[in-house]
Amino acid sequence: MYLTSPEGRQVTVRYARPGDVLGIAVLVGGPAGTGVQAVEPSSLFRISARVLTAAARRDPRVSWAIAEELNRRLYEVLEQTAVNAFGSVRQRVAAHLLDLASTGQRPDHRPAARVSQQELADAAGSVREVVARVLRDFRVAGIVATAADQVVILDAARLYAESAGPAGL
């Protein structure tokens, strides 16, 4: 999920994983100004907002499940906001690489993020040239290896340390 500025820049606000729920806040708050883009082949199960709302009004277990999902989303948004607001471009790139690579693994069991420099720049709220410099620094340090539209994580622990920074965001 991403937000777009009036100038057309994008920033990723969430990566959904298999089994995740999208759009639950719409039940209570109405439409949000976010966009959604699949970065991997995906399947979708769709349920009518009207049907789900009616079920929640009838059954407190459904209402509670919705409340739990909203709570999970709130905490994820707070964490992502902290990275986006307080993190350097280097930290944001590291965090996005870890998030993207968490579902992609190569045959050699190394995590890999299938992402272009421009897509990574959009996700991190930066420009491609800055992201290219960050990736070069990570490559020189032996943290990642890059190929066309893919970044292979060579040292996940060091990349994680880069994502947290000195303040431990």
N, C-alpha and C positions, 0 to 999 in steps of 0.2 A: 504494500500500500504506500502511496506517496502523496505528497502535497505539491502543488505547482504555484510558483510565485506569479504575480502579474506580468513579469518579464519573461516567463516561460521556463525558469530554472526549476528543477525538481529536487526534492529531498525525500529519501525513503524514511518512512515512519514505522514500518513493520514488515517483517518477513513471516508469512504464514507457512506452517508446516503441515504435513499430512495429519488430518484429524482436527485441525484448527477450525474455529468458527469465525466467519466474517460477517459483519453487518448487524450484530446483535444490538448494538447501541441504537440503531435506526428504529427499533421497536419503541423506544422511549423518547428519543430525541429527534427523530426525523432524519432526513438525508444529510450526509456530511459531504464536505467539499474535497473528498479524496478520490484518487484514481487507483486502479488495481491493474497490475500487469503480471502475467505468469512468466516466470523465468525458467520454468521446467514444465514438461508436459503434465497436465493436471486434469483431474476429474472433479466434478462439482455435484453436490447434492443440494438442491434448493427446496426450501420450505416457505410457503406463503407467510408473510408477516401477519396477515389477518388470522390465519389458522394458529400460528404460534402464540399470538397475543390472546386469542380465545382460550387456548389450552392453559396458558399461564393464569388466566383469571379463574379457571375452574379448578386447577390442581396446584396446591402450594409447592409440590415437589418440582414442577416445571418452573414456577416463579423463582424458587431457590436456585435451581440450576442456571437460570438466566442471571441471577444476582452473582453467583460464583464466577460465571464467565465474564461479566462486566468487571468484577474485581480483578481477575487475571489481566484483562486488557488494561485496566487503569495502571497497575504496577508495571506492566511492560512499557506503556507510554511514558511513565515517569522515568524509567531507566533510559529509554531512548532519548527523551528530552534532555536528560543530564548529559549524555554523550554528545548530542547535537549542539547543545548550548554552551557547554563548558569545555568540551574536548577540542583539541587541536585537529587540524586536517589529518595529521598523522594518526592520531587516536581514532578518529572517525573511520578512516580507511581500514585500519587494523580491525576495528569492531565489525565493520561490514564484511570484510573478508572472512572472519571467523564465523559470522552468522551464515553467510552464503555457503561456506565450505562445510558447514555442519551436516548437510544432507548429501554432499557429493564426495564420493571417494573414488580414486583411481584403482586400477587393478593391483598396483603396488601398495595399496592400503594407505596412501597418503591423501589427506583431505585436499580437495580442490574446489575452487570457486570458478564456475563458468560465468565469466563477466568480462566485458570489454573495459578499457580505461574510461571511456565516456560513460558507460553505465555505472561504473564505480564512482566517478565524479558526480554524476547525478544523485546517486544514493547518499554520498557524503556531503552534498551541498557545496561542491567546489567546482573547479574547472579541470579539464583533462590534463593540462600541462602541469599543474600542481600535483595531481594524483600520479602522473608519470614519474615525477621526481621522488615522491614518497615510495613508490614501488621500486625504483632504482636503488634507493637507500636500503630498503628491505632486502632486495636481491643481493647487493654488495655485502650486507651483514649476514647473508646465508639463512635468512628467515623464510624467504619465498623464492620460487622459480616462476618465471613467466613464459607463457606461450601465447599464441593468437587466441584471444577471447578466453583465457584460462589463467588462473593464478594457483599454483600448487603450494600448499603450506608445508614447508620443510621443518619448521620448528614452531609448533603451535604454542608452546609455553612462552617463548620469547614474543611471539605475536600477541598473545594475550597480555603480557606485561606491557607491550606497546599500547594496547587498547585502553588500559587502565591509567597509564601515566603516573607521574609522581604523586598526584593527589589521590590516586586510587578511585577514580570516578566510578 
